[in-house]
Amino acid sequence: MTAVAPRQGEDGAVSILVVGLATALLMVAGLLYDGGQILSARREAFAVADNAARAGAQALDIGAL
């Protein structure tokens, strides 16, 4: 087998591609994590609102209405 000489001007091209892909992957992972946190906070806010509405409804005096 004969060795293939590297093309001139392409040294480090793969490194730049790997750095770019790693950056994009980290950005997507960060967005997924933030999205999960938002969904969790929203679910908790709805649960608090439901509990507050339930407590308010139970505190009503039906006879006074």
C-alpha distances in whole Angstrom, upper triangle without the diagonal:
4,7,9,13,16,18,21,24,23,23,25,25,24,27,29,29,29,32,34,33,34,37,38,38,40,42,42,43,46,47,47,49,52,52,53,55,57,58,59,61,63,63,65,67,68,69,71,73,74,75,77,78,79,81,83,84,85,87,89,93,93,97,97,96
4,6,9,13,15,18,21,20,20,23,23,23,25,28,27,28,31,32,32,33,36,37,37,40,42,42,43,45,47,47,49,51,52,53,55,57,58,59,61,62,63,65,67,68,69,71,73,74,75,77,79,79,81,83,84,85,87,89,93,94,97,97,96
4,6,9,12,15,18,17,17,19,20,19,22,24,24,25,27,29,29,30,33,34,34,36,39,39,40,42,44,44,46,48,49,50,52,54,55,56,58,60,61,62,64,66,67,69,70,71,73,75,76,77,79,81,82,83,85,87,91,91,95,95,93
4,6,9,12,15,14,14,17,17,17,20,22,22,23,25,27,27,28,31,32,32,35,37,37,38,41,42,43,44,46,47,48,51,52,53,54,57,58,59,61,62,64,65,67,68,69,71,73,74,75,77,79,80,81,83,85,89,89,93,93,91
4,6,9,12,11,12,15,15,16,18,20,21,22,24,26,26,28,30,31,32,34,36,37,38,40,42,43,44,46,47,49,50,52,53,55,57,58,59,61,62,64,65,67,68,70,71,73,74,76,77,79,80,82,83,85,89,90,93,93,92
4,6,9,8,8,11,12,13,15,17,17,19,21,22,23,25,27,28,29,31,33,34,35,37,38,39,41,43,44,45,47,49,50,51,53,54,56,58,59,61,62,64,65,66,68,70,71,72,74,75,77,78,80,82,86,86,90,90,88
4,6,6,8,11,11,13,15,16,17,19,21,22,23,25,26,27,29,31,32,33,35,37,38,39,41,43,44,45,47,48,50,51,53,54,56,58,59,60,62,64,65,66,68,69,71,72,74,75,77,78,80,82,85,86,90,89,88
4,6,7,11,11,14,15,16,17,20,21,22,23,25,27,28,29,31,32,34,36,37,38,40,42,43,44,46,48,49,50,52,53,55,56,58,59,61,62,64,65,67,68,70,71,73,74,76,77,79,80,82,86,87,90,90,88
4,6,9,9,12,13,13,15,17,18,19,21,23,24,25,27,29,29,31,33,34,35,37,39,40,41,43,45,46,47,49,50,52,54,55,56,58,60,61,62,64,66,67,68,70,71,72,74,76,77,79,83,84,87,87,85
4,6,5,8,10,11,12,14,15,16,18,20,21,22,24,26,27,28,30,31,33,34,36,37,39,40,42,43,45,46,48,49,51,52,54,55,57,58,60,61,63,64,65,67,69,70,71,73,75,76,80,81,85,84,82
4,6,8,9,10,12,13,14,16,18,19,20,22,24,25,26,28,29,31,33,34,35,37,38,40,41,43,44,46,47,49,50,52,53,55,57,58,59,61,62,64,65,67,68,70,71,73,74,76,80,81,85,84,83
4,5,5,6,9,10,11,13,14,15,17,19,20,21,23,25,26,27,29,30,32,33,35,36,38,39,41,42,44,45,47,48,50,51,53,54,56,57,59,60,62,63,65,66,68,69,71,73,76,77,81,80,79
4,5,5,6,9,10,11,13,14,16,17,18,20,21,23,25,26,27,29,31,32,33,35,37,38,39,41,42,44,45,47,48,50,52,53,54,56,58,59,60,62,63,65,66,68,69,71,75,76,79,79,77
4,5,5,6,9,10,10,12,14,15,16,18,20,21,22,24,26,27,28,30,31,33,35,36,37,39,41,42,43,45,46,48,49,51,52,54,55,57,58,60,61,63,64,66,67,69,73,74,78,77,76
4,5,5,6,9,10,10,12,14,15,16,18,20,21,22,24,26,27,29,30,32,33,35,36,37,39,41,42,43,45,47,48,49,51,53,54,55,57,58,60,61,63,64,66,68,72,73,76,76,74
4,5,5,6,9,10,11,12,14,15,17,18,20,21,23,24,26,27,29,30,32,33,35,36,38,39,41,42,43,45,47,48,49,51,53,54,55,57,59,60,62,63,64,66,70,71,75,74,73
4,5,5,6,9,10,11,12,14,15,17,18,20,21,23,24,26,27,29,30,32,33,35,36,37,39,41,42,44,45,47,48,49,51,53,54,55,57,58,60,62,63,65,69,69,73,73,71
4,5,5,6,8,10,10,12,14,15,16,18,20,21,22,24,26,27,29,30,31,33,35,36,37,39,40,42,43,45,47,48,49,51,52,54,55,57,58,60,61,63,67,68,72,71,70
4,6,5,6,9,10,11,12,14,15,16,18,20,21,22,24,26,27,29,30,32,33,35,36,38,39,41,42,43,45,47,48,49,51,53,54,55,57,59,60,62,66,67,70,70,68
4,5,5,6,9,10,11,12,14,15,17,19,20,21,23,25,26,27,29,30,32,33,35,36,37,39,41,42,43,45,47,48,49,51,53,54,55,57,59,60,64,65,69,68,67
4,5,5,6,9,10,11,12,14,15,16,18,20,21,23,24,26,27,29,30,31,33,35,36,38,39,41,42,43,45,47,48,49,51,52,54,56,57,59,63,63,67,67,65
4,5,5,6,9,10,10,12,14,15,16,18,20,21,23,24,26,27,29,30,32,33,35,36,38,39,41,42,44,45,47,48,49,51,53,54,56,58,61,62,66,66,64
4,5,5,6,9,10,11,12,14,15,16,18,20,21,23,24,26,27,29,30,32,33,35,36,38,39,41,42,43,45,47,48,49,51,53,54,56,60,61,64,64,62
4,5,5,6,9,10,11,12,14,15,16,18,20,21,23,24,26,27,29,30,32,33,35,36,37,39,41,42,43,45,47,48,49,51,53,54,58,59,63,62,61
4,5,5,6,9,10,11,12,14,15,17,18,20,21,23,24,26,27,29,30,32,33,35,36,38,39,41,42,44,45,47,48,50,51,53,57,58,61,61,60
4,5,5,6,9,10,10,12,14,15,16,18,20,21,23,24,26,27,29,30,32,33,35,36,38,39,41,42,43,45,47,48,49,51,55,56,60,59,58
4,5,5,6,9,10,11,12,14,15,16,18,20,21,22,24,26,27,29,30,32,33,35,36,37,39,41,42,43,45,47,48,50,54,55,58,58,56
4,5,5,6,9,10,10,12,14,15,16,18,20,21,23,24,26,27,29,30,32,33,35,36,37,39,41,42,43,45,47,48,52,53,57,56,55
4,5,5,6,9,10,11,12,14,15,17,18,20,21,23,24,26,27,29,30,32,33,35,36,38,39,41,42,44,45,47,51,52,56,55,54
4,5,5,6,8,10,11,12,14,15,17,18,20,21,22,24,26,27,29,30,32,33,35,36,37,39,41,42,43,45,49,50,54,53,52
4,5,5,6,9,10,10,12,14,15,16,18,20,21,23,24,26,27,29,30,31,33,35,36,37,39,41,42,44,48,48,52,52,50
4,5,5,6,9,10,11,12,14,15,17,18,20,21,23,24,26,27,29,30,32,33,35,36,38,39,41,43,46,47,51,51,49
4,5,5,6,9,10,11,12,14,15,17,18,20,21,23,25,26,27,29,30,32,33,35,36,38,39,41,45,46,50,49,48
4,5,5,6,9,10,11,12,14,15,16,18,20,21,23,24,26,27,29,30,32,33,35,36,37,39,43,44,48,47,46
4,5,5,6,9,10,11,12,14,15,17,18,20,21,23,24,26,27,29,30,32,33,35,36,38,42,43,46,46,44
4,5,5,6,9,10,11,12,14,15,17,18,20,21,23,24,26,27,29,30,32,33,35,37,40,41,45,45,43
4,5,5,6,9,10,11,12,14,15,16,18,20,21,23,24,26,27,29,30,32,33,35,39,40,44,43,42
4,5,5,6,9,10,10,12,14,15,16,18,20,21,22,24,26,27,29,30,32,33,37,38,42,41,40
4,6,5,6,9,10,11,12,14,15,17,18,20,21,23,24,26,27,29,30,32,36,37,40,40,39
4,5,5,6,9,10,11,12,14,15,17,18,20,21,23,24,26,27,29,31,34,36,39,39,38
4,5,5,6,9,10,11,12,14,15,16,18,20,21,22,24,26,27,29,33,34,38,37,36
4,5,5,6,9,10,11,12,14,15,17,18,20,21,23,24,26,27,31,32,36,35,34
4,5,5,6,9,10,11,12,14,15,17,18,20,21,23,24,26,30,31,34,34,33
4,5,5,6,9,10,11,12,14,15,16,18,20,21,23,25,28,30,33,33,32
4,5,5,6,9,10,11,12,14,15,16,18,20,21,23,27,28,32,31,30
4,5,5,6,9,10,10,12,14,15,16,18,20,21,25,26,30,29,28
4,5,5,6,9,10,10,12,14,15,16,18,20,24,25,29,29,28
4,5,5,6,9,10,10,12,14,15,16,19,22,24,27,27,26
4,5,5,6,9,10,10,12,14,15,17,21,22,25,25,24
4,5,5,6,9,10,11,12,14,16,19,20,24,24,23
4,5,5,6,8,10,10,12,15,18,19,23,23,22
4,5,5,6,9,10,11,13,16,18,21,21,20
4,5,5,6,9,10,11,15,16,19,19,18
4,5,5,6,9,10,14,15,18,18,18
4,5,5,6,9,12,14,17,17,17
4,5,5,7,10,12,15,15,15
4,5,5,9,10,13,13,13
4,6,8,9,13,13,14
4,6,9,12,12,12
4,6,9,8,9
4,5,6,7
4,5,5
4,5
4
